[in-house]
Amino acid sequence: MKIICNPQDDVIESCVATIGFFDGVHAGHRYLIDQVKAVAANEGLHSALITFPVHPRQVIDADYSMELLSTLQERIELLGQTGVDYCFLLNFNTQIAKLTAIQFMSDVLQKQFHVQTLIIGYDHRFGHNRSEGFEDYCLYGKELGMEVLRAQAYMGSDQSISSSVIRTALLSGELEAANSYLGYNYYLDGVVVSGHRLGRTIGFPTANMVAEPEKLIPVDGVYAVRVIVEGENYIGMLNIGKRPTVNNGTNRTIEVNIFHFSADIYGKIIRVIFIQRIRSESKFDGIEKLIAQLHKDQIRVEEIFKNQV
């Protein structure tokens, strides 16, 4: 996949394209992208995705904030796995936000990105007031000589899939559903920092990690996870929460106990991949009861991974 930030600096061939932020690059996104690739192959054109480094809503509304399912770098990596030819990174700004739908199709899609066929997501709208719909885009396309097609919607087992649905699932402890909607296991990358080192004293040393600030952290609880450290794969259990048993106050931490691992990884970047949520975070009546529960958690995590083999 060729990434293009400045179309005027590249030779861009005619393409079939779709537009989206593609947060998380979930199963619904990949279903749409597969349609783009199929149409491109049928028409003998290149396939292309048009996306944005920053979510357009954050440009329009400076007070708007959102927790993302993927950072920009992760999104590009995930999109690269789909096998499309081009990924256009469009720097959405206030000038682009003011364009009408036909101006956007003409000035941006056609003149900059050489879009010959545009595939519209089933619920996608663009243009400064977002009042126009698919039929309008078709009329503008005929005027411009651009074919406009409507994509088929992807349906999960019980509902349509969206990034918002996945965020809700992660924040409500429905990890299995979230992973199913994503089409892969949700993950966090983060730097290992020094913590209170309590885990070492009770037989469960943990790596305290700081995740990317814009990325969504799943709901508090204990999780079975895979851990990637310098390219090596380990299993472990991870706690997200405020550690109420040891009076950690309001400080929310992400700590992972990596099984059969003792190397010094302070300052290194690790990846934790969420496999299963075991339980909610609880306050225990003393350290001994906490230790007893951690032993039970470890046994359960080991069973989870044993059953995956």
N, C-alpha and C positions, 0 to 999 in steps of 0.2 A: 504494500500500500504506500503510495506516494503522498506525503503530507505537504500541502501547499498553503502557505500563509499569505503570500503576495502574488496573486495571479498574474500581474503584469510582468513578473520576473521569470515566468515559466511558460513553456509551450504546452497549452492545454488542448487536447483533442475533444471533439464533440462527445457528450456523455449523457447517460441516463442517471438522474440524481433524485435524491430525496433530502428533506431538511429535518433536523431535529437536534435537541440537546443530547439525547441518548444517555441520560444519566443511568449508570449501572450496566448499560448495554444488555438489557434483560432479554428473555425469550421472545417477547413481543417485538422488540427492536430487531432482533435477528431474523424474525419471520418477515418483517418489512424489508430488511436488507437483502434477504434471499429473493424477494420479488424483484428488487432493483437489479440484482445480478442476472436473474432469468430474462428480464426484458432486455437488458443490455446485450446479453449473449444472442438473443433472438434478432436484435436489430443490428448486430455487428458494431456496437459502440462500447465505450468504456463505462464502467460503473463508478458512481461517485456519491459521497456523503457530504453534506454541508452541515457543519456544526459550529459551535461557538465556545471560545475559551471561557467566557463568563456568561452565566445564564442571563438571557435578555431581560428578565424581570428585575434583576439586580441593577441593570443599566437604567431602566425606566423608573424604578423606585429605589432610591439609595438606601431607604430604611428596610427594604426587603432582605431577609436572610433565610437561608435554607441549609439543612444538613444533607450533604450529597452522598449518594451510594458509591461514587467513584470520583477520584481526583482527576484533573485534566490528563495527567500522564497515564493513569490507569485506564481512563476512557479511551485514549488513543491506542494503548496496547490492546484493549479488548476489541476495539473496532478493527485493528490490524489483523486480528484472528479470523475475521469474517471473509477475507479474501477479496475485498473491493479494490478497485484500482486507485481511486483518488479519495483523499480526505481533505476537504477545504475547510480551513479554520477561518471563519468569518469574524472579524472584529466588530461585533455589533455595537453601535454607538447611537447617540441621539439623532444624528443625521439619517442613519438607516431607519431608525424608529419612526421617522416622519414620512417615509416613503409610502405611497399607496401600494396596493397589491400589484397593480400592473406596472408601476414604476420599479418595484422590487424585482419583478419577473424580467423586465427589460434591462434595467441598468446593472443589476447584480447577477441574476441567474444566467441571462443570455449573453450579455456583453463581457462579463468578467469570467464566468465559469463555463461558458459554451454549453449550457444545458440544452439539449435537443428534446429530451423527453423528461418530464417532471412527474414523479410519483408522489401523490399526496397521501399522507397517513389519514386513516378513516376519520379522525376528529381534529385534524390539523388546520389551523387558520393563520394567516399572516397579513401584513399590511397595517398601517398606523392605527386603524380603529378596529381591526379584526371583525368587521361587520360582514365581509363578503365570504362566500362559501365556495364549494367545489364547482358548482355550475358557473359561477363568475370566473373562476380560474380557467375553466375550459374555454370560455368566450375570449378571455385575454390571450390564452394560448393560441387560439386560431388567428387572432389578429397579429400575433408575433411570429407565427410559424413554429410554435412549440407545442408538442403533444402533451396533454395532461391526462394522467390516469389516476384512478382512485385505488389505493391499496386495499387488500382484504384485511379485515381485523383479525388479530390472533386472540383466540379464547383459551383460557386455561380450563381446568376441570370444572370450575364452577363460576368463573367471572372473567371479565376482561382484565388484562394485566397492564399495570402502569407503574412508574417509579413511585408514585404516591402510595399505591397499594402495598408495595414492597416495604416502604419506610414504615407504614403503619404496622405491618407484620413484625418487623424487627423490633419496634418499640413496644409491642404487646407480647413479646415472647414466643411468637409463632415462627420460630426459626426454620422449621421444616418447610412451611409454606413459602417463606421468603426465598429459601434456596431453590425450591421448585420453580418459582416464578422467574428467578434470575437465570436458571439453567446452569448454575455453578454455585459453589459454596461461598457465602459472603466472607470477606476478609478485611483485615486491617493491617497496615504497615505502620511501624513506629520505632522510635529510638528507645533503647533500654537506658533507664536512668537509675540513679541510686535511690533506694527506698528506705524503709525503717528497718529492714533486715530481720524482722520478726520471724519470717518463715524459716530462716536458717536455724533458729533456736528451737523450733518445734518439729523439725524434720521435713519441712516442705518449703525449700528455698524457692523464691519466685523472682522472675524478671519483671520489673516494674516498667511498663512501656508508656510512652507518650505518642498518641496517634496523630495523624494529620488533623489540624484544627477544624477544617471544613467538612470532615467526613463524619457520617452518622455513627454513633456508638450505640450498639444494641442495648436493650433494657438490662438493668442490673440482674445479676445471677451468676450461676456457675455453669460453665460450658466445657464440653469435650472439644478439643481443638487439635489441629495439626499445626506445627510450628516449623517455619523455614528459617534456618540460621546458616548464613553463608553457603547457601545452596544445598544444605543437608536437611533432610526431613525427619522430624521427631513428632511424638505425640505428647499431649499434656492436658492439663485442666486449667481453665482460666476463670478468674473472678473479676466481675465488673461491679463496683459498688463502693460503699463508704466504710466497710469493715466495722460494723457496729459492735462486734464482740470486743474489740480492742479500743473502742472509743476514738475512732478516727475523725470524729466531727462531721463536717459537711464536705470534706475533701473526697471527691470521687476518683477512684484509681482503677487501672487496668493491670492486673498482675497474673502472670502465667507461670505455673509450675511445670517445667519441662522434664518429663520422665527420663531417668537414666542419663542425666546431663549435668556436668559440673564445670564447664569452661567459663571463663570470665568474658562476658559479652557486653559490659558497660560501654555505652557510646555506639554500639552497633545497631544497625537496622534489622529488625526481624519482621516476619509476616505471620500472623495468626489467622488460620482458616477455620471458620465456625462449622462444626459438624453436628452437634446436638446440644440443646439446652437441658441441663440435668435438673436444676432446681433454682428457686429464687434465693436471693441472699437472705440469710437469717442471722438473728442475734442469739448466741448460745450463752448458757449460764456457766461461763468460765472457759478458760483455755483448754482444759482437758476434754470437755464436750466438743469443742471446736475440732480438736485433733482427731477425736473419734469419728466425727462426721467427715473430715478430710480423708481418712483412711477408706471410709465407705465410698466417697466420691471417686477416689483413685481406682478402686476395684471396679466400679461401674464404668469408668472411662475405658479401662483396659478391656472390659467385656465388649463395649461398643466397637472398639477397633478390631477386636478378635473376630467379631461377627461380620466385619466388613471384608475380611480376607476371603 
